[in-house]
Amino acid sequence: MSREGEGVEGELVALRIDVAGRTLGHVRRRLCVVPHDIDAVLAEAPADMPPAASDGWLLRSLPQSRLATLEARTGAWLTAVRQRYPRHYIPMDGAGFDDWWQGFSSKTRSTLSRKARRLAEQFDGGFAVRAYRTAAEIAEFMSLAAALSERTYQARLMQAGLPTGEADIAAAVSAAADDNVRAFLLFAGARAIAYLYLPVEQDILVYAHLGYDPGFADLSPGTVLHVEAMRMLYAEGRFRAFDFTEGDGAHKAQFGRASVACADVLVLRPTLRNRAALATMAGIDGFAARSREVLDRMGLRARVKALLRR
């Protein structure tokens, strides 16, 4: 962390300012983005830091156990934790679907089975889950999932839908040619109503994109799809882990089987411009946290969140 200098150009990062899941704006800075995959998160010692960009670093999913060491090494640099969360994952080495399934409580297993039955009962012939793996199959998946993704709340509210531009499709097809993609669609009749897209990195499945048609939200199609996908993935016997990546969430916590306390951390040069940006983000984050506390006390948080997603 001693390589200060003028910094390399780095990546122009748009740091989202969110309230209740809605993006209000962005703060843009030139940063050296340092991601931590699940192997890096679980490593005993951190890897060497690359040179800072012109504004500094963005460390994604840094284990919180390393924060004190980071702050001690940064000196006069501005260090700010953007969010803290458990990094959920599923160890898959030497395990099977039944091992993972038994990790749910008996009540949860019953609930998940009931959701699958309820979904099947809504459509003539039930539902079907199709797996996509080869280059040709992934090209078909991207074509079928594109229109569905546009309708999801992830795309409408969070700009986090399935990337389906020409370059994105070409990259997905190329990865599939190297056997480094798994994708799944859940069909109700002839209509796709949920998708799951998983890149594969060094035999680790990466939870990249899950979405579903909001018109069927009450039938939990994303949850049903993910259970059936896990059944197929375990059957391959190839994968070391399923990495739920950055951020927390009820789905990740429920489906995961282990976690590490992590944080997204900004390390910025101590300029007036950067101090002002951090103060603005901290003020909005504080307002959002206080709002969540009020809604929790009133028992309205889940209802407000559902309304915002429509």
N, C-alpha and C positions, 0 to 999 in steps of 0.2 A: 504493500500500500504506500510505499515511499516514492513511487514513480509519479510525481506530480506534474512538473513541467507545464507545457501548454496543452498536452493531451492530444490523442488522435481524434479524428473527426467523429467517429462513433456513429451510433444510430439515432435518428430523430424519433424520440419516443413521446407518444401522446399519453400523458398520465391522466387517467379518467378521474373526474370529480363526480361521484355518484351519491344520490340520495334515494333510498327506498328502491334500489335496483334500476333507477333511471339515471342516465348520463346527462349531467347539467352542462358540462364543458370539459375542456382539457387544458393542461399545462404541458407545453412542449419543451423538451430539453434534449441536448445531444449527450447521449449516455453510452457507456460500455455496458451492455446487458450481459449479466453472468447468470445463466440458468443453472439450476441444480436438478439433475434427474434423480431417480430414486437411489441409484447406486452412489451418487455424490452425497445425497442426504444421509445415507447409512454408513458412509466411509468414516473411519476413525479419525482421519486428519483431513483438513481442507486442502484443495488444490491451490497452486500459486495463482495470484490474481493477475489478470492481463492489465496492460496500461490503461489509465483512465481516459475517457473521452473528454471533450472540451468542457462539459459540465460535470462529469463525474461518472459514477457507476449506478446501475440498478441491479441489485442482487435479488434474484427470484428464488423463493423457497429456501432461504438460508436457515439451517437449524438454529433455533433460538438459543441453544446451548453455546453457540459461537458468537453471540452478540457482544458479550463483554470483551472478548478478545478483539473483535472488530473495532469497537469503539476506542479501545486502548491504542490501537495501531493507527487510527485515522487522525488523531491529534486535533488540529484546528478545523478539519473538514466538518461539514454539516451532516449529521447522521439522523435519519428519520425513518421510523418504522411505519410503513404505509398500511400494513395489515398483518395480523397474526392469525394463524389457523393451524389445525392439525393436518399434516400431509398424510392422507389415507392411502393405503395400498393393500393388495391381497398377495401374500406369499403363495406361490403356486408350485414350487419345487416339491416333488414327492407327494403331492396332494391330488385329490380327485374332486369331482363335483359334489359327491356326498359329504366330503369333509367340509367343504365351503357351505353347503346347504345346512348342515347341522350347526354351523356357527350362528344361525338365527335362533331366536327363542322359539319354542313350540307355538306360541301365540302368533309370532310373526310368520312362521312357515305356513300356518293355517290361513292367515290373512293373504299371503302371496298366492297360495293355491286357489283361494276363493276369488281373487282378482282375475286369475287366468280363466277360471270357469265362467265367471260373469262376462268377461270379454268374449269368450267363445260362444256363449248363449245369445249374444246380440246379433250374430250374423249367420246366415245360412251357410253351413259348411264350416263354421268356426273361423279361426284365424290361422294364418300360416307364417312361419318365419323362414326367410331365405338368407343363406350365407353367400358372401361375395369375397373372392380371394384372388383369382387370376386377373391379368391385365384386362382381358375382355369383359370379365364379370364386373370389375371395378368401374370400367367405362359405362356399363349398363347401370350400375348402382348410382353413379353420379348423375346420370340422366334422369333416373326415376326420383332421386332424393331432392333434386334442385327445387322443384316446385313446392314440395312439402316443406323444405327448409324455410322458404320465404314466408310461410304462414305461421311459423313457430314464434313464441314469445322471445326466444333467444335471439332471433334475427330482428324482430320488430323493436324490441326495447333495449337490447344489449349489444347490437351489432356483432353477435357471436353465432350466427348461423353457419351452416356448412359452406365453406368456400367453394364456389362452383364456376369461377372464371376459367377461361381457356388455359391459363398457366397452372391454375390449381388442379384442373382435371388432368393435364399432362403430367404434373408431378405425382399425382395419385396413381395414375396408370404405370408410370415408370417405377414407383415403389412396389406396386403389385407385381411387376415383372420380376422383381427380386424377392418376391414372397414376403414383403414387409408391410402388408396391409390386411386387416380383417374388417369387413363391414357387414351389416345386417339390416334387413327391412322386415317390418311386421305388416302383413297384408290382412285387411278385412275384405273378403271377397277379392276383387281385382284392384282394390285401392290401397296404396301404401299409406299407413297412418303413423308410423314411427320409424326412426332410423338410428343406428349406432355406427360410428366410424372410429376405428382404432388403428393408428399407425403402430408398427412393430419396430422397436429399437433394441438391438442386442438381446433379442428373445424376451423383451418386456413389452407388454401391451400398454399403450398410452391412451388414456381416456380423453379423446379429443372432442368428439361431438355426439351428443345425444339430443334428439328432438322429437316432437310429436305434434300431430294436428290438434290445435286447441279445441276443436269441435268435439273431440273424443276424450278430453282431459279427465272427465269423471270415470272413465274406464281404465285409467292408469296404463295406457299402452306402452309408455317408455319403460315402466317397471317390469311389465310382463316380458317385453322384448329383451331386457337386460338379463333376466333370469335364464331365458332360453338360450341367449348368446353364451352365457357362462357354461351352460351344459355342453355346447358344441366346442368351446375353447378348451375346456378341460379334457375333452375326448381326444384332442390332438396330442396331448402329452408333451408339448414343445416348450411352453412358456415358463419363465422363471417367476414372473410377477405380473400383476395388473396394477398399474400406477394411475391413481386418480388425479395426479398433478396438483397444481397450486389451488388454494382456496378450499373452504369448508362447504358443507351442505348436508342436508338431511339424507339425501340419496347416497352420497359418498360415505357418510358415517354408517349408514345401515348396511351397505353392501361391502364396505371395507372390513378387513380383519386385523389390521394393525395400523399404527399411525406414529408420526414424529412431529413434535411441536416445531413449526417453522414460521418464517416471517418474510415479507417482501420489504427490502430495505433500500432506501435512497442514501447515497453518499455523494454530497454535492460540494463543489468549491464554495468557500465562504464569501460569496459576493452579495451585494445588496439585493440584486435581482433574485438570486436563489433564496435569500432569507425571506423576501416578500412572498415568493411562491409557496414556501413551506408554511408560512403563517396563514395564508389564504386556505390552503388545503387542510391545515389543522383545525381552523375555525369551522369549516364546513363539515369535516369529519366529526367534530365535537357536537355540532348541531344535530347531525344524523343520529349519533349515539344517544343523545338525550331524547330525541323523538322516538326512537325504538323503545327506550325505557318507559316513556309515557304510554305508548301503545300497548306494551306488555302489561303494564299495570291495569289498563282498561280492558285487556283481553281482546284487543282489536287488531293486533299486528298481522295475524294470518289472513284476516278478512281484507285489510287494506292491501296487503301484498297481492292477493288474488285479484282484486279490482284493478290494480296497476298493470297486471299482466294481460288484461283483456284488450 
